[in-house]
Amino acid sequence: MLLALSLAAATALTPASSTERFVIKSTNMSPRLEVNQRVEFDLAAYANQEPKVGDIVLLHPPVGAAEERCGNRPKPRAACTKPYGGPDTSVRFVDRVVAVGGDRISFRRGRVVRNGTLETRKLVRSCSDVDACSFPRTITVPEGHVYVAGDNRGGSDDSRFWGALPIDQVLGRYVRTAGTCGC
């Protein structure tokens, strides 16, 4: 499985601004966000509200995410529910919130089935790898957590493999694409 999207800081956060720019370094959010695109995140977006299903977010993955380490032993054909460890603050990933606390989810060929309804998002890439894309056993996202997945489900490391994230590991919400770098 490819590593989830990690980012390189393109500009520093300024005291007068709550936004930060990064350069996309992975295909996990493709085709919505492509490699070498500059993107901007609002780091104050969740100061007074929680992330919503559909938001593209900047986050600290849990320790062990790169090794796809799950904090619990999922039942057969179920996605991971609990992270292996606390946040890995040395890394930032970008993913889409696909479920929030209390939601019941499963994955069918990469598409989320949330509370009995199949995801219809058009930009989610088709996914045929059964081990990475089909988790038909329903799990419940713990309260105070979000479940994230890349739009390129066949090429994304995300909550399916390392569990739901506490909301405080979500750093900001995607605002806009700010061009392409010549990286």
Stockholm file with secondary structure:
# STOCKHOLM 1.0

chainA/1-183         MLLALSLAAATALTPASSTERFVIKSTNMSPRLEVNQRVEFDLAAYANQEPKVGDIVLLHPPVGAAEERCGNRPKPRAACTKPYGGPDTSVRFVDRVVAVGGDRISFRRGRVVRNGTLETRKLVRSCSDVDACSFPRTITVPEGHVYVAGDNRGGSDDSRFWGALPIDQVLGRYVRTAGTCGC
#=GR chainA/1-183 SS CCCCCBEEECSCCCTTCSEEEEEECSSTTTTTSCTTEEEEEETTTTSSSCCCTTCEEEECCBTTGGGTCBSSCCCTTBCCCSBSSSBCTTCCEEEEEEEETTCEEEEETTEEEETTEECCCTTSCCCCCHHHHCEEEEEECCTTEEEEECSSGGGCCSHHHHCCEEGGGEEEEEEEEEEECCC
#=GC SS_cons         CCCCCBEEECSCCCTTCSEEEEEECSSTTTTTSCTTEEEEEETTTTSSSCCCTTCEEEECCBTTGGGTCBSSCCCTTBCCCSBSSSBCTTCCEEEEEEEETTCEEEEETTEEEETTEECCCTTSCCCCCHHHHCEEEEEECCTTEEEEECSSGGGCCSHHHHCCEEGGGEEEEEEEEEEECCC
//
